[in-house]
Amino acid sequence: MEEEAEKSNKKLSDFYFKHYKKLLLIPVIIFFIAISVIIIKVQTTGDFINRDASLKGGITLTVLEDSPIDKARLESLIAQELAPNEVSIRILKSAGSQIGFLIESDIQDIGDKLNSTLVLIGREIGRTMTREDYSFETMGSSLGSSFFTQIMRALIFAFIFMGIVVFLYFRNFVPSTAVILSALSDIVVTIAVINIIGFKIGTAGIAALLMLIGYSIDTDIMLTTKVLKRKELDVKQSVKSAFKTGMTMTITTLVALTVALIFAQSEVIKQIMTILLIGLSIDIINTWLQNCGLLLWYIEKKAK
């Protein structure tokens, strides 16, 4: 079994080192598809991501109800009531059991529609809604937009300072650019996937994107350091060693994120775990096909 595994690994590594330039096309194609998805999103909605009420402005209505509800039906009914505004419902759970549900809408002035919405909800759950049964929050569009702008600035500045640190550490344009490009690809493709699946991002989602920058840079710097600075091994051995270490780190993190996503009750934690799962899965492609391929190409050119 071990001999067969070694032979299989050798075939895969030989294939990669022989065709790494061709394999570079995979992350490049994915990146440009992601850019296209984001551009289409901007053209159709005026925004590059799906923002929830915390970043867009609107209302959040939390209802305490432990009996199961027909989420799709209730969402459709409330959407008709609050049309043309968007409506989404999330189930709130504790210890695996439903404790309520959260209704979000981008409506700015709900006015008398709040009472009619509560009547509609009460009709669906089979009882009259009282003030103790729900909590209500509202955020103005200007405040939500201002908050979103500030968070995006923080994300951009974090990325810029990360790039400066990478350049100062390696003092080499091509490897540093490869690391930064990999991190950028992770963010861009993750946002595109989030848009495709219709996932709405709140403040927790932006925090997850910031965390993703750190996770991405971690494996990229480890790879680049082993390939460029470990002189006792040849390039192929360095790449294999980095791959073994990096994949162990990534798979361990993915398992931990999956467990957290399954058992977490908080919607905030679930949002963070979901985005990190998507981003780290994409990072495998960008690190080991894109960043590693660019490094090998750079070393080959340098040797010539």
Backbone as CSV, one residue per row, in Angstrom:
resi,resn,N_x,N_y,N_z,CA_x,CA_y,CA_z,C_x,C_y,C_z
1,MET,0.823,-1.215,0.000,0.000,0.000,0.000,0.857,1.266,0.000
2,GLU,1.907,1.265,0.835,2.771,2.439,0.920,3.506,2.668,-0.397
3,GLU,3.966,1.546,-1.013,4.680,1.672,-2.281,3.758,2.227,-3.369
4,GLU,2.494,1.748,-3.371,1.529,2.243,-4.364,1.240,3.730,-4.151
5,ALA,1.128,4.119,-2.878,0.880,5.526,-2.558,2.052,6.392,-2.993
6,GLU,3.273,5.895,-2.760,4.468,6.642,-3.170,4.534,6.787,-4.687
7,LYS,4.206,5.708,-5.399,4.209,5.759,-6.858,3.163,6.757,-7.370
8,SER,1.989,6.716,-6.735,0.925,7.626,-7.140,1.325,9.083,-6.893
9,ASN,1.921,9.341,-5.720,2.376,10.693,-5.391,3.461,11.162,-6.351
10,LYS,4.348,10.224,-6.722,5.436,10.569,-7.642,4.881,10.915,-9.026
11,LYS,3.868,10.164,-9.462,3.249,10.451,-10.761,2.593,11.829,-10.760
12,LEU,1.901,12.138,-9.650,1.235,13.434,-9.550,2.236,14.581,-9.532
13,SER,3.310,14.403,-8.751,4.317,15.467,-8.669,5.045,15.635,-10.001
14,ASP,5.356,14.518,-10.655,6.016,14.591,-11.966,5.112,15.294,-12.986
15,PHE,3.817,14.964,-12.920,2.859,15.604,-13.836,2.807,17.096,-13.572
16,TYR,2.783,17.478,-12.286,2.689,18.900,-11.950,3.932,19.654,-12.424
17,PHE,5.103,19.154,-12.102,6.328,19.870,-12.464,6.530,19.925,-13.978
18,LYS,5.919,18.988,-14.696,6.033,18.979,-16.152,5.042,19.954,-16.792
19,HIS,3.871,20.112,-16.157,2.803,20.893,-16.790,2.373,22.095,-15.952
20,TYR,3.213,22.576,-15.028,2.780,23.641,-14.124,2.398,24.933,-14.862
21,LYS,3.034,25.179,-16.010,2.690,26.385,-16.771,1.279,26.293,-17.338
22,LYS,0.907,25.105,-17.814,-0.444,24.911,-18.335,-1.467,24.983,-17.204
23,LEU,-1.106,24.428,-16.049,-2.013,24.429,-14.900,-2.254,25.840,-14.367
24,LEU,-1.328,26.748,-14.671,-1.513,28.159,-14.281,-2.774,28.769,-14.891
25,LEU,-3.195,28.205,-16.034,-4.377,28.724,-16.706,-5.642,28.536,-15.871
26,ILE,-5.670,27.498,-15.022,-6.876,27.204,-14.237,-7.219,28.366,-13.299
27,PRO,-6.293,28.795,-12.405,-6.633,29.933,-11.538,-6.838,31.235,-12.306
28,VAL,-6.129,31.405,-13.428,-6.297,32.621,-14.233,-7.712,32.681,-14.812
29,ILE,-8.183,31.564,-15.350,-9.544,31.510,-15.917,-10.583,31.745,-14.822
30,ILE,-10.386,31.099,-13.665,-11.313,31.272,-12.537,-11.362,32.733,-12.108
31,PHE,-10.193,33.380,-12.062,-10.120,34.781,-11.639,-10.909,35.684,-12.583
32,PHE,-10.746,35.486,-13.889,-11.441,36.346,-14.846,-12.942,36.062,-14.882
33,ILE,-13.332,34.811,-14.636,-14.756,34.499,-14.517,-15.337,35.224,-13.300
34,ALA,-14.577,35.221,-12.193,-15.013,35.888,-10.968,-15.170,37.390,-11.194
35,ILE,-14.200,37.982,-11.886,-14.288,39.413,-12.208,-15.548,39.695,-13.030
36,SER,-15.839,38.816,-13.993,-17.027,38.984,-14.838,-18.307,38.915,-14.006
37,VAL,-18.348,37.969,-13.060,-19.520,37.816,-12.180,-19.736,39.083,-11.363
38,ILE,-18.645,39.643,-10.826,-18.751,40.858,-10.009,-19.176,42.047,-10.858
39,ILE,-18.635,42.157,-12.077,-19.016,43.257,-12.978,-20.507,43.177,-13.315
40,ILE,-20.997,41.981,-13.609,-22.422,41.792,-13.905,-23.272,42.168,-12.695
41,LYS,-22.784,41.803,-11.511,-23.495,42.138,-10.274,-23.606,43.651,-10.103
42,VAL,-22.513,44.352,-10.372,-22.510,45.819,-10.255,-23.467,46.447,-11.270
43,GLN,-23.449,45.931,-12.491,-24.293,46.487,-13.548,-25.778,46.259,-13.287
44,THR,-26.121,45.129,-12.664,-27.532,44.787,-12.450,-28.093,45.344,-11.140
45,THR,-27.248,45.457,-10.112,-27.744,45.880,-8.797,-27.112,47.174,-8.298
46,GLY,-25.998,47.594,-8.922,-25.312,48.794,-8.460,-24.376,48.530,-7.297
47,ASP,-24.236,47.286,-6.879,-23.357,46.927,-5.769,-22.606,45.657,-6.137
48,PHE,-21.406,45.453,-5.552,-20.611,44.289,-5.938,-20.839,43.086,-5.031
49,ILE,-21.589,43.259,-3.945,-21.940,42.147,-3.060,-23.394,42.295,-2.619
50,ASN,-23.918,41.200,-2.033,-25.244,41.248,-1.436,-25.104,41.698,0.014
51,ARG,-25.539,42.911,0.304,-25.427,43.439,1.667,-26.711,43.194,2.443
52,ASP,-26.563,42.849,3.730,-27.752,42.724,4.565,-28.087,44.081,5.185
53,ALA,-29.070,44.101,6.085,-29.559,45.365,6.639,-28.502,46.113,7.435
54,SER,-27.532,45.383,8.021,-26.508,46.040,8.837,-25.555,46.886,8.006
55,LEU,-25.457,46.596,6.691,-24.559,47.348,5.814,-25.318,48.169,4.773
56,LYS,-26.578,47.872,4.605,-27.360,48.528,3.555,-28.373,49.506,4.136
57,GLY,-28.767,49.270,5.372,-29.853,50.031,5.963,-31.153,49.267,5.799
58,GLY,-32.053,49.397,6.775,-33.316,48.684,6.701,-33.778,48.280,8.088
59,ILE,-34.601,47.241,8.138,-35.148,46.816,9.424,-34.767,45.368,9.716
60,THR,-34.667,45.064,11.000,-34.434,43.698,11.460,-35.483,43.390,12.529
61,LEU,-36.288,42.385,12.265,-37.364,41.996,13.180,-37.083,40.581,13.680
62,THR,-36.847,40.453,14.980,-36.566,39.154,15.584,-37.798,38.662,16.334
63,VAL,-38.288,37.489,15.956,-39.499,36.921,16.550,-39.134,35.672,17.343
64,LEU,-39.608,35.601,18.590,-39.373,34.434,19.435,-40.483,33.419,19.185
65,GLU,-40.134,32.268,18.641,-41.117,31.232,18.321,-40.402,29.888,18.195
66,ASP,-40.750,28.939,19.068,-40.062,27.649,19.046,-40.748,26.608,18.172
67,SER,-41.934,26.915,17.660,-42.616,25.978,16.764,-42.083,26.140,15.344
68,PRO,-41.917,25.041,14.608,-41.424,25.122,13.223,-42.342,25.978,12.357
69,ILE,-41.749,26.716,11.427,-42.521,27.557,10.513,-42.220,27.180,9.069
70,ASP,-43.134,27.523,8.193,-42.901,27.359,6.759,-42.149,28.601,6.291
71,LYS,-40.828,28.507,6.298,-39.991,29.674,6.023,-40.277,30.276,4.651
72,ALA,-40.359,29.433,3.624,-40.566,29.924,2.256,-41.904,30.645,2.126
73,ARG,-42.958,30.074,2.716,-44.291,30.686,2.631,-44.315,32.035,3.360
74,LEU,-43.768,32.052,4.595,-43.774,33.290,5.378,-42.948,34.370,4.692
75,GLU,-41.803,33.987,4.122,-40.951,34.939,3.416,-41.682,35.534,2.215
76,SER,-42.430,34.684,1.507,-43.181,35.144,0.340,-44.293,36.111,0.747
77,LEU,-45.002,35.785,1.827,-46.100,36.633,2.298,-45.603,38.006,2.748
78,ILE,-44.498,38.021,3.510,-43.958,39.293,3.997,-43.381,40.101,2.837
79,ALA,-42.776,39.411,1.862,-42.242,40.106,0.680,-43.363,40.807,-0.081
80,GLN,-44.532,40.168,-0.155,-45.683,40.801,-0.812,-46.156,42.019,-0.016
81,GLU,-46.116,41.892,1.304,-46.556,42.986,2.168,-45.630,44.192,2.074
82,LEU,-44.306,43.933,1.977,-43.312,45.007,1.978,-42.790,45.334,0.577
83,ALA,-43.429,44.773,-0.452,-42.976,45.007,-1.834,-42.915,46.517,-2.114
84,PRO,-41.926,46.938,-2.923,-40.973,46.158,-3.723,-39.659,45.855,-3.002
85,ASN,-39.611,46.038,-1.682,-38.368,45.819,-0.936,-38.068,44.330,-0.772
86,GLU,-36.775,44.030,-0.622,-36.338,42.651,-0.433,-36.588,42.202,1.000
87,VAL,-36.869,40.900,1.149,-37.109,40.310,2.475,-36.383,38.973,2.561
88,SER,-35.748,38.723,3.686,-35.128,37.417,3.920,-35.403,36.994,5.358
89,ILE,-35.515,35.686,5.563,-35.787,35.129,6.890,-34.704,34.117,7.230
90,ARG,-34.198,34.211,8.458,-33.227,33.246,8.960,-33.768,32.612,10.233
91,ILE,-33.631,31.301,10.333,-34.080,30.573,11.521,-33.021,30.690,12.614
92,LEU,-33.448,31.005,13.820,-32.541,31.084,14.965,-32.659,29.804,15.785
93,LYS,-31.522,29.210,16.103,-31.526,27.942,16.835,-30.625,28.010,18.059
94,SER,-30.934,27.163,19.033,-30.106,27.003,20.223,-30.136,25.529,20.599
95,ALA,-28.935,24.937,20.733,-28.822,23.513,21.043,-29.574,22.650,20.028
96,GLY,-29.578,23.102,18.779,-30.208,22.342,17.708,-31.696,22.547,17.555
97,SER,-32.316,23.311,18.447,-33.758,23.526,18.391,-34.073,24.971,18.021
98,GLN,-35.155,25.161,17.300,-35.556,26.508,16.909,-36.011,27.308,18.122
99,ILE,-35.521,28.543,18.206,-35.967,29.440,19.283,-36.640,30.689,18.713
100,GLY,-36.586,30.823,17.399,-37.192,31.983,16.777,-36.738,32.146,15.346
101,PHE,-37.043,33.285,14.763,-36.580,33.583,13.411,-36.376,35.078,13.267
102,LEU,-35.511,35.425,12.313,-35.105,36.814,12.112,-35.507,37.256,10.718
103,ILE,-36.231,38.343,10.637,-36.693,38.879,9.350,-35.918,40.151,9.044
104,GLU,-35.312,40.200,7.869,-34.554,41.384,7.446,-35.142,41.923,6.152
105,SER,-35.203,43.245,6.053,-35.669,43.892,4.827,-34.933,45.214,4.652
106,ASP,-34.756,45.609,3.395,-34.071,46.871,3.129,-35.042,48.056,3.082
107,ILE,-36.276,47.858,3.563,-37.239,48.948,3.619,-36.756,50.007,4.605
108,GLN,-36.830,51.269,4.224,-36.289,52.351,5.048,-37.320,52.919,6.024
109,ASP,-38.569,52.940,5.614,-39.617,53.475,6.486,-40.781,52.501,6.474
110,ILE,-40.843,51.650,7.492,-41.872,50.607,7.505,-43.231,51.160,7.903
111,GLY,-43.253,52.219,8.728,-44.507,52.886,9.088,-45.574,51.935,9.583
112,ASP,-46.800,52.080,9.028,-47.933,51.246,9.438,-47.782,49.793,9.007
113,LYS,-46.850,49.530,8.105,-46.670,48.158,7.631,-46.134,47.232,8.718
114,LEU,-45.555,47.817,9.786,-45.066,46.985,10.889,-46.224,46.236,11.537
115,ASN,-47.307,46.939,11.824,-48.465,46.301,12.463,-49.074,45.234,11.567
116,SER,-49.206,45.545,10.279,-49.790,44.559,9.357,-48.872,43.352,9.201
117,THR,-47.552,43.591,9.254,-46.587,42.486,9.175,-46.688,41.602,10.406
118,LEU,-46.825,42.209,11.576,-46.967,41.441,12.814,-48.261,40.627,12.813
119,VAL,-49.327,41.211,12.282,-50.591,40.471,12.168,-50.418,39.268,11.252
120,LEU,-49.710,39.477,10.144,-49.454,38.402,9.183,-48.641,37.285,9.834
121,ILE,-47.617,37.662,10.589,-46.782,36.665,11.276,-47.607,35.898,12.298
122,GLY,-48.423,36.646,13.079,-49.269,36.003,14.077,-50.233,35.009,13.469
123,ARG,-50.765,35.344,12.295,-51.675,34.434,11.610,-50.962,33.138,11.211
124,GLU,-49.695,33.275,10.803,-48.942,32.099,10.359,-48.516,31.202,11.523
125,ILE,-48.196,31.789,12.668,-47.734,30.969,13.813,-48.885,30.613,14.751
126,GLY,-50.060,31.145,14.467,-51.230,30.714,15.206,-51.473,31.414,16.526
127,ARG,-50.990,32.627,16.695,-51.270,33.376,17.925,-51.082,34.867,17.657
128,THR,-51.649,35.671,18.556,-51.534,37.121,18.428,-50.176,37.577,18.947
129,MET,-49.490,38.398,18.162,-48.167,38.892,18.538,-48.281,39.990,19.592
130,THR,-47.514,39.849,20.671,-47.423,40.899,21.697,-46.012,41.487,21.673
131,ARG,-45.823,42.580,22.399,-44.516,43.263,22.403,-43.418,42.378,22.959
132,GLU,-43.779,41.408,23.805,-42.771,40.503,24.381,-42.324,39.434,23.393
133,ASP,-43.056,39.295,22.293,-42.750,38.219,21.340,-41.721,38.611,20.282
134,TYR,-41.375,39.882,20.210,-40.464,40.296,19.144,-39.614,41.489,19.587
135,SER,-38.515,41.690,18.858,-37.695,42.902,19.012,-37.498,43.496,17.631
136,PHE,-37.376,44.812,17.590,-37.349,45.517,16.314,-36.198,46.504,16.287
137,GLU,-35.401,46.456,15.205,-34.287,47.380,15.032,-34.342,47.978,13.632
138,THR,-33.914,49.208,13.536,-33.877,49.856,12.222,-32.566,50.600,12.052
139,MET,-32.062,50.619,10.816,-30.828,51.357,10.505,-31.056,52.170,9.241
140,GLY,-30.766,53.456,9.312,-30.929,54.323,8.161,-29.974,53.966,7.038
141,SER,-30.375,54.258,5.814,-29.542,53.920,4.654,-28.219,54.673,4.673
142,SER,-28.250,55.944,5.127,-27.007,56.728,5.163,-26.029,56.165,6.188
143,LEU,-26.549,55.740,7.340,-25.685,55.155,8.366,-25.118,53.819,7.900
144,GLY,-25.987,52.990,7.289,-25.528,51.696,6.782,-24.476,51.868,5.693
145,SER,-24.696,52.799,4.777,-23.735,53.046,3.692,-22.416,53.589,4.237
146,SER,-22.495,54.493,5.224,-21.293,55.052,5.833,-20.488,53.972,6.536
147,PHE,-21.190,53.102,7.256,-20.530,52.001,7.951,-19.852,51.066,6.954
148,PHE,-20.547,50.767,5.847,-20.003,49.887,4.815,-18.758,50.507,4.181
149,THR,-18.812,51.804,3.906,-17.667,52.505,3.314,-16.448,52.444,4.217
150,GLN,-16.657,52.666,5.505,-15.548,52.635,6.457,-14.937,51.238,6.556
151,ILE,-15.792,50.223,6.558,-15.299,48.844,6.644,-14.501,48.477,5.392
152,MET,-14.991,48.891,4.217,-14.279,48.590,2.981,-12.929,49.301,2.935
153,ARG,-12.867,50.519,3.476,-11.585,51.212,3.570,-10.618,50.440,4.450
154,ALA,-11.134,49.917,5.562,-10.291,49.127,6.465,-9.767,47.882,5.752
155,LEU,-10.624,47.258,4.940,-10.220,46.071,4.189,-9.139,46.414,3.170
156,ILE,-9.301,47.529,2.461,-8.326,47.953,1.453,-6.989,48.302,2.107
157,PHE,-7.043,49.057,3.214,-5.811,49.425,3.912,-5.094,48.199,4.462
158,ALA,-5.851,47.234,4.969,-5.260,45.990,5.473,-4.518,45.270,4.349
159,PHE,-5.134,45.255,3.170,-4.511,44.593,2.020,-3.247,45.333,1.591
160,ILE,-3.301,46.667,1.571,-2.137,47.467,1.170,-0.964,47.254,2.132
161,PHE,-1.239,47.337,3.429,-0.169,47.161,4.417,0.383,45.741,4.389
162,MET,-0.493,44.762,4.115,-0.019,43.390,3.957,0.964,43.302,2.802
163,GLY,0.625,43.968,1.683,1.514,43.965,0.526,2.856,44.611,0.824
164,ILE,2.839,45.708,1.587,4.089,46.387,1.956,4.973,45.464,2.787
165,VAL,4.367,44.772,3.754,5.131,43.849,4.608,5.744,42.729,3.775
166,VAL,4.977,42.195,2.830,5.476,41.112,1.976,6.670,41.586,1.147
167,PHE,6.571,42.784,0.550,7.679,43.318,-0.241,8.912,43.572,0.625
168,LEU,8.728,44.079,1.831,9.855,44.338,2.726,10.521,43.039,3.164
169,TYR,9.721,41.973,3.303,10.272,40.700,3.771,11.080,40.000,2.678
170,PHE,10.524,39.909,1.486,11.205,39.165,0.422,12.150,40.041,-0.413
171,ARG,11.878,41.338,-0.484,12.707,42.266,-1.263,12.947,41.765,-2.691
172,ASN,11.918,41.186,-3.251,11.997,40.631,-4.599,10.632,40.808,-5.248
173,PHE,10.605,41.471,-6.401,9.341,41.880,-6.991,8.455,40.702,-7.390
174,VAL,8.974,39.731,-8.121,8.141,38.653,-8.671,7.539,37.765,-7.576
175,PRO,8.346,37.211,-6.647,7.737,36.390,-5.585,6.741,37.166,-4.724
176,SER,7.068,38.428,-4.418,6.160,39.243,-3.608,4.840,39.477,-4.341
177,THR,4.942,39.777,-5.642,3.735,39.993,-6.445,2.895,38.729,-6.522
178,ALA,3.553,37.576,-6.616,2.836,36.297,-6.679,2.036,36.062,-5.402
179,VAL,2.634,36.384,-4.251,1.951,36.232,-2.962,0.728,37.146,-2.892
180,ILE,0.902,38.398,-3.265,-0.183,39.380,-3.200,-1.285,39.031,-4.200
181,LEU,-0.893,38.580,-5.389,-1.874,38.198,-6.409,-2.721,37.019,-5.937
182,SER,-2.089,36.074,-5.241,-2.818,34.922,-4.711,-3.864,35.363,-3.693
183,ALA,-3.476,36.269,-2.785,-4.411,36.775,-1.776,-5.553,37.546,-2.435
184,LEU,-5.222,38.361,-3.446,-6.243,39.126,-4.171,-7.228,38.186,-4.866
185,SER,-6.697,37.140,-5.486,-7.549,36.164,-6.169,-8.490,35.480,-5.188
186,ASP,-7.982,35.166,-3.994,-8.829,34.543,-2.972,-10.032,35.419,-2.642
187,ILE,-9.770,36.718,-2.433,-10.841,37.643,-2.068,-11.840,37.803,-3.215
188,VAL,-11.329,38.028,-4.428,-12.188,38.278,-5.592,-13.064,37.063,-5.901
189,VAL,-12.461,35.876,-5.938,-13.219,34.664,-6.272,-14.225,34.334,-5.168
190,THR,-13.832,34.544,-3.917,-14.760,34.299,-2.804,-15.990,35.193,-2.909
191,ILE,-15.775,36.469,-3.200,-16.900,37.401,-3.360,-17.798,36.961,-4.520
192,ALA,-17.184,36.499,-5.614,-17.967,36.038,-6.768,-18.821,34.819,-6.400
193,VAL,-18.239,33.882,-5.674,-18.985,32.680,-5.259,-20.138,33.073,-4.335
194,ILE,-19.874,33.991,-3.418,-20.917,34.476,-2.504,-22.070,35.093,-3.291
195,ASN,-21.746,35.846,-4.330,-22.782,36.454,-5.172,-23.585,35.394,-5.918
196,ILE,-22.905,34.371,-6.402,-23.569,33.321,-7.179,-24.570,32.555,-6.316
197,ILE,-24.193,32.259,-5.069,-25.090,31.488,-4.198,-26.118,32.369,-3.492
198,GLY,-26.026,33.694,-3.704,-26.998,34.601,-3.115,-26.827,34.839,-1.635
199,PHE,-25.615,34.653,-1.137,-25.328,34.802,0.290,-25.186,36.281,0.633
200,LYS,-25.897,36.738,1.673,-25.837,38.141,2.070,-24.748,38.350,3.117
201,ILE,-23.987,39.431,2.933,-22.877,39.741,3.823,-23.245,40.873,4.769
202,GLY,-22.910,40.677,6.044,-23.045,41.727,7.042,-21.669,42.107,7.566
203,THR,-21.635,42.735,8.717,-20.353,43.117,9.311,-19.487,41.898,9.584
204,ALA,-20.122,40.780,9.959,-19.369,39.542,10.215,-18.706,39.031,8.939
205,GLY,-19.383,39.227,7.803,-18.818,38.782,6.528,-17.576,39.563,6.150
206,ILE,-17.583,40.865,6.406,-16.391,41.672,6.128,-15.239,41.244,7.035
207,ALA,-15.555,40.947,8.291,-14.527,40.451,9.216,-13.938,39.142,8.700
208,ALA,-14.787,38.292,8.135,-14.310,37.020,7.580,-13.369,37.244,6.396
209,LEU,-13.653,38.253,5.568,-12.768,38.568,4.434,-11.405,39.054,4.935
210,LEU,-11.410,39.824,6.021,-10.147,40.253,6.636,-9.359,39.055,7.155
211,MET,-10.058,38.120,7.785,-9.409,36.901,8.279,-8.857,36.079,7.120
212,LEU,-9.594,36.073,6.016,-9.171,35.296,4.845,-7.843,35.796,4.295
213,ILE,-7.619,37.109,4.337,-6.333,37.661,3.900,-5.202,37.036,4.709
214,GLY,-5.395,36.955,6.025,-4.369,36.377,6.896,-4.121,34.912,6.605
215,TYR,-5.199,34.134,6.448,-5.056,32.702,6.149,-4.338,32.491,4.821
216,SER,-4.709,33.276,3.821,-4.115,33.140,2.497,-2.625,33.454,2.526
217,ILE,-2.270,34.583,3.131,-0.873,35.000,3.188,-0.024,33.996,3.957
218,ASP,-0.604,33.363,4.952,0.123,32.393,5.777,0.729,31.283,4.928
219,THR,-0.099,30.626,4.109,0.399,29.516,3.288,1.306,30.014,2.161
220,ASP,0.986,31.182,1.596,1.791,31.714,0.491,3.200,32.090,0.952
221,ILE,3.294,32.715,2.119,4.614,33.093,2.639,5.414,31.852,3.017
222,MET,4.736,30.860,3.605,5.427,29.620,3.948,5.998,28.955,2.694
223,LEU,5.204,28.890,1.616,5.663,28.312,0.352,6.844,29.093,-0.209
224,THR,6.708,30.403,-0.309,7.753,31.244,-0.902,9.039,31.190,-0.086
225,THR,8.913,31.180,1.230,10.097,31.111,2.097,10.841,29.804,1.907
226,LYS,10.113,28.700,1.859,10.762,27.391,1.702,11.442,27.262,0.344
227,VAL,10.798,27.797,-0.685,11.353,27.654,-2.035,12.568,28.565,-2.237
228,LEU,12.512,29.803,-1.740,13.570,30.776,-2.009,14.706,30.754,-0.986
229,LYS,14.405,30.391,0.261,15.398,30.573,1.319,15.963,29.283,1.899
230,ARG,15.389,28.147,1.542,15.951,26.877,2.023,16.915,26.333,0.969
231,LYS,18.178,26.647,1.132,19.182,26.295,0.123,19.606,24.830,0.186
232,GLU,19.309,24.141,1.330,19.770,22.754,1.467,18.961,21.784,0.618
233,LEU,17.768,22.218,0.125,16.929,21.369,-0.714,16.823,21.975,-2.107
234,ASP,16.645,21.097,-3.130,16.416,21.652,-4.462,14.965,22.146,-4.542
235,VAL,14.639,22.783,-5.637,13.339,23.447,-5.761,12.188,22.452,-5.623
236,LYS,12.283,21.321,-6.293,11.195,20.347,-6.252,10.983,19.807,-4.843
237,GLN,12.067,19.529,-4.140,11.953,19.033,-2.764,11.348,20.106,-1.857
238,SER,11.725,21.337,-2.081,11.179,22.446,-1.281,9.676,22.591,-1.511
239,VAL,9.256,22.485,-2.773,7.832,22.592,-3.097,7.054,21.444,-2.460
240,LYS,7.595,20.224,-2.540,6.921,19.062,-1.947,6.801,19.216,-0.434
241,SER,7.870,19.691,0.196,7.852,19.898,1.646,6.830,20.969,2.028
242,ALA,6.805,22.063,1.259,5.852,23.143,1.520,4.420,22.675,1.294
243,PHE,4.212,21.867,0.261,2.870,21.353,-0.035,2.358,20.478,1.103
244,LYS,3.226,19.622,1.613,2.825,18.741,2.708,2.437,19.543,3.945
245,THR,3.265,20.529,4.279,2.977,21.373,5.447,1.735,22.223,5.227
246,GLY,1.665,22.862,4.057,0.557,23.768,3.764,-0.787,23.068,3.704
247,MET,-0.841,21.902,3.054,-2.103,21.180,2.960,-2.541,20.650,4.316
248,THR,-1.571,20.265,5.155,-1.919,19.835,6.511,-2.567,20.980,7.277
249,MET,-1.981,22.173,7.161,-2.545,23.362,7.814,-3.944,23.670,7.292
250,THR,-4.093,23.656,5.972,-5.367,24.041,5.369,-6.474,23.034,5.676
251,ILE,-6.164,21.748,5.534,-7.175,20.710,5.782,-7.606,20.719,7.245
252,THR,-6.636,20.905,8.151,-6.973,20.993,9.575,-7.928,22.154,9.837
253,THR,-7.633,23.288,9.224,-8.493,24.467,9.394,-9.867,24.234,8.786
254,LEU,-9.923,23.609,7.607,-11.205,23.334,6.959,-12.072,22.404,7.801
255,VAL,-11.457,21.402,8.408,-12.200,20.483,9.279,-12.762,21.230,10.481
256,ALA,-11.921,22.079,11.090,-12.365,22.858,12.256,-13.510,23.797,11.876
257,LEU,-13.405,24.434,10.707,-14.464,25.344,10.243,-15.765,24.592,9.973
258,THR,-15.650,23.400,9.392,-16.837,22.589,9.101,-17.560,22.189,10.377
259,VAL,-16.791,21.750,11.374,-17.377,21.376,12.664,-18.075,22.585,13.300
260,ALA,-17.393,23.750,13.257,-17.975,24.968,13.830,-19.253,25.360,13.098
261,LEU,-19.262,25.192,11.781,-20.441,25.552,10.986,-21.620,24.640,11.309
262,ILE,-21.342,23.374,11.539,-22.403,22.411,11.827,-23.027,22.655,13.196
263,PHE,-22.185,22.929,14.179,-22.678,22.997,15.559,-22.941,24.420,16.059
264,ALA,-22.477,25.433,15.350,-22.688,26.813,15.809,-24.159,27.194,15.707
265,GLN,-24.641,27.917,16.689,-26.017,28.377,16.695,-26.121,29.840,16.250
266,SER,-25.042,30.589,16.412,-25.030,32.005,16.071,-24.948,32.211,14.569
267,GLU,-25.813,33.091,14.044,-25.786,33.413,12.618,-24.503,34.148,12.241
268,VAL,-23.969,34.923,13.186,-22.714,35.644,12.940,-21.579,34.656,12.717
269,ILE,-21.482,33.656,13.599,-20.428,32.643,13.474,-20.615,31.842,12.194
270,LYS,-21.851,31.506,11.870,-22.110,30.737,10.651,-21.688,31.512,9.411
271,GLN,-21.942,32.821,9.410,-21.552,33.654,8.268,-20.033,33.667,8.107
272,ILE,-19.325,33.817,9.217,-17.861,33.829,9.175,-17.326,32.483,8.707
273,MET,-17.856,31.388,9.273,-17.378,30.050,8.913,-17.634,29.736,7.438
274,THR,-18.802,30.142,6.941,-19.147,29.872,5.535,-18.182,30.574,4.587
275,ILE,-17.924,31.840,4.837,-17.029,32.610,3.969,-15.603,32.062,4.035
276,LEU,-15.141,31.707,5.232,-13.790,31.152,5.366,-13.678,29.793,4.685
277,LEU,-14.726,28.987,4.758,-14.713,27.685,4.072,-14.577,27.873,2.564
278,ILE,-15.357,28.790,2.023,-15.281,29.067,0.580,-13.891,29.598,0.225
279,GLY,-13.422,30.575,0.992,-12.148,31.217,0.696,-10.957,30.283,0.793
280,LEU,-10.917,29.442,1.827,-9.784,28.526,1.996,-9.786,27.417,0.942
281,SER,-10.977,27.009,0.516,-11.053,26.018,-0.568,-10.479,26.604,-1.857
282,ILE,-10.807,27.863,-2.122,-10.268,28.552,-3.301,-8.767,28.782,-3.156
283,ASP,-8.323,29.027,-1.915,-6.910,29.291,-1.666,-6.024,28.106,-2.044
284,ILE,-6.556,26.893,-1.940,-5.786,25.703,-2.339,-5.379,25.812,-3.803
285,ILE,-6.317,26.234,-4.649,-6.036,26.389,-6.084,-5.057,27.531,-6.319
286,ASN,-5.323,28.671,-5.668,-4.493,29.848,-5.921,-3.077,29.705,-5.368
287,THR,-2.918,29.006,-4.265,-1.577,28.833,-3.698,-0.755,27.825,-4.487
288,TRP,-1.360,26.656,-4.757,-0.558,25.546,-5.307,-0.558,25.464,-6.820
289,LEU,-1.452,26.165,-7.487,-1.390,26.226,-8.944,-0.887,27.584,-9.418
290,GLN,-1.367,28.649,-8.778,-0.994,29.994,-9.224,0.319,30.464,-8.609
291,ASN,0.357,30.607,-7.294,1.555,31.133,-6.640,2.755,30.219,-6.861
292,CYS,2.547,28.921,-6.650,3.653,27.966,-6.834,4.118,27.940,-8.287
293,GLY,3.163,27.997,-9.224,3.524,27.995,-10.638,4.327,29.220,-11.024
294,LEU,3.940,30.389,-10.522,4.688,31.615,-10.809,6.096,31.557,-10.210
295,LEU,6.208,30.989,-9.010,7.525,30.844,-8.381,8.436,29.947,-9.208
296,LEU,7.905,28.806,-9.631,8.704,27.881,-10.436,9.119,28.522,-11.758
297,TRP,8.219,29.244,-12.368,8.513,29.936,-13.632,9.605,30.981,-13.422
298,TYR,9.503,31.726,-12.326,10.501,32.754,-11.984,11.882,32.127,-11.766
299,ILE,11.927,31.029,-11.024,13.214,30.357,-10.744,13.803,29.778,-12.026
300,GLU,12.934,29.248,-12.890,13.415,28.691,-14.170,13.999,29.797,-15.033
301,LYS,13.324,30.948,-15.111,13.831,32.087,-15.900,15.130,32.608,-15.313
302,LYS,15.187,32.669,-13.993,16.375,33.177,-13.325,17.578,32.284,-13.566
303,ALA,17.350,30.970,-13.584,18.430,30.015,-13.812,18.988,30.132,-15.214
304,LYS,18.119,30.465,-16.179,18.567,30.613,-17.565,19.336,31.913,-17.778
